[in-house]
Amino acid sequence: TPDGPIAGCTGDAVLLTANLSGGTGPFDYQWYRDGIPLTDTQHITGTQTDTLTFSPLFLEDAATYHATHTTAASTAPQGSVGVTPYDCSFFPGSVTCPMSYV
């Protein structure tokens, strides 16, 4: 996950990737939204992998996300990141739409 909040335009695909620190694989992953475990939906996938995918991103996806990775010996939390979706239809063809992707 990145070190700070990320922003994206609604309708675009946004990826969050867990950065491992410690342990020896294989790893089991779990992504959380505001502390609640996620399950895959039509537009959010990878909830039990190292990469969480929003495709497409919706305004309702605004939240704080984090992942944990588990080995046979332990569970290690990853850092959290805020996701801020923007309706970029208000910025057609403009580079001023606040966007960043991981």
C-alpha positions as CSV (number, residue, x, y, z in Angstrom):
1,T,0.0,0.0,0.0
2,P,1.2,3.5,-0.6
3,D,2.4,5.9,2.2
4,G,-0.5,8.3,1.8
5,P,-4.0,8.7,0.5
6,I,-4.7,8.0,-3.2
7,A,-7.3,9.5,-5.4
8,G,-8.9,8.2,-8.6
9,C,-11.6,9.0,-11.0
10,T,-14.9,7.2,-10.8
11,G,-15.1,4.7,-13.7
12,D,-11.4,4.0,-13.7
13,A,-9.6,0.9,-12.4
14,V,-7.5,1.5,-9.3
15,L,-5.1,-1.1,-7.7
16,L,-3.8,-1.3,-4.2
17,T,-0.8,-3.6,-3.6
18,A,0.3,-5.0,-0.2
19,N,4.0,-4.6,0.4
20,L,5.3,-7.6,2.4
21,S,7.6,-7.2,5.4
22,G,8.8,-10.3,7.1
23,G,7.9,-14.0,7.0
24,T,8.4,-16.7,4.5
25,G,5.6,-17.7,2.0
26,P,3.3,-19.0,1.0
27,F,1.1,-16.1,2.3
28,D,-2.6,-15.8,2.8
29,Y,-3.9,-12.3,2.4
30,Q,-7.0,-10.4,3.6
31,W,-8.0,-6.9,2.7
32,Y,-10.1,-4.7,5.0
33,R,-12.3,-1.6,4.5
34,D,-12.5,0.6,7.6
35,G,-11.5,-2.4,9.7
36,I,-14.1,-4.8,8.2
37,P,-12.9,-7.8,6.1
38,L,-13.7,-7.5,2.4
39,T,-15.1,-10.2,0.1
40,D,-14.9,-10.0,-3.7
41,T,-17.8,-8.2,-5.4
42,Q,-18.6,-7.4,-9.0
43,H,-16.3,-4.3,-8.9
44,I,-13.9,-5.1,-6.1
45,T,-11.7,-8.2,-6.5
46,G,-8.5,-9.6,-5.1
47,T,-9.7,-9.4,-1.5
48,Q,-7.6,-12.4,-0.5
49,T,-4.6,-11.6,-2.7
50,D,-1.8,-9.1,-2.5
51,T,-3.5,-6.8,-5.0
52,L,-7.0,-5.3,-4.4
53,T,-8.6,-4.1,-7.6
54,F,-11.5,-1.5,-8.0
55,S,-12.9,-1.9,-11.5
56,P,-14.5,0.5,-11.8
57,L,-14.0,2.8,-8.9
58,F,-17.2,4.3,-7.4
59,L,-17.8,7.3,-5.1
60,E,-19.0,4.8,-2.5
61,D,-15.5,3.2,-2.4
62,A,-14.2,6.2,-0.3
63,A,-12.7,4.6,2.8
64,T,-9.5,3.5,4.5
65,Y,-8.1,0.1,3.3
66,H,-5.4,-2.2,4.7
67,A,-4.2,-5.8,4.2
68,T,-2.9,-8.5,6.4
69,H,-0.7,-11.4,5.3
70,T,-0.6,-14.6,7.2
71,T,1.8,-17.5,7.3
72,A,1.6,-20.7,9.2
73,A,3.4,-19.0,12.1
74,S,2.0,-15.4,12.3
75,T,-0.2,-12.7,10.9
76,A,1.3,-9.3,10.0
77,P,-0.7,-6.2,9.3
78,Q,0.2,-3.8,6.5
79,G,-0.1,0.0,6.5
80,S,-3.4,1.5,5.7
81,V,-4.3,3.9,2.8
82,G,-7.2,6.2,2.3
83,V,-9.0,6.0,-1.1
84,T,-10.7,9.1,-2.4
85,P,-12.8,8.8,-5.6
86,Y,-13.6,11.9,-7.7
87,D,-16.3,12.4,-10.3
88,C,-13.9,13.5,-13.0
89,S,-16.7,14.2,-15.4
90,F,-16.6,17.6,-13.9
91,F,-13.0,17.9,-15.4
92,P,-13.4,16.6,-19.0
93,G,-10.1,16.6,-20.8
94,S,-8.4,18.4,-17.9
95,V,-5.2,17.5,-16.2
96,T,-6.5,19.2,-13.0
97,C,-8.5,16.2,-11.9
98,P,-6.8,15.0,-8.8
99,M,-5.7,11.4,-9.6
100,S,-2.9,9.0,-8.6
101,Y,-2.7,5.3,-9.0
102,V,-0.6,2.6,-7.5
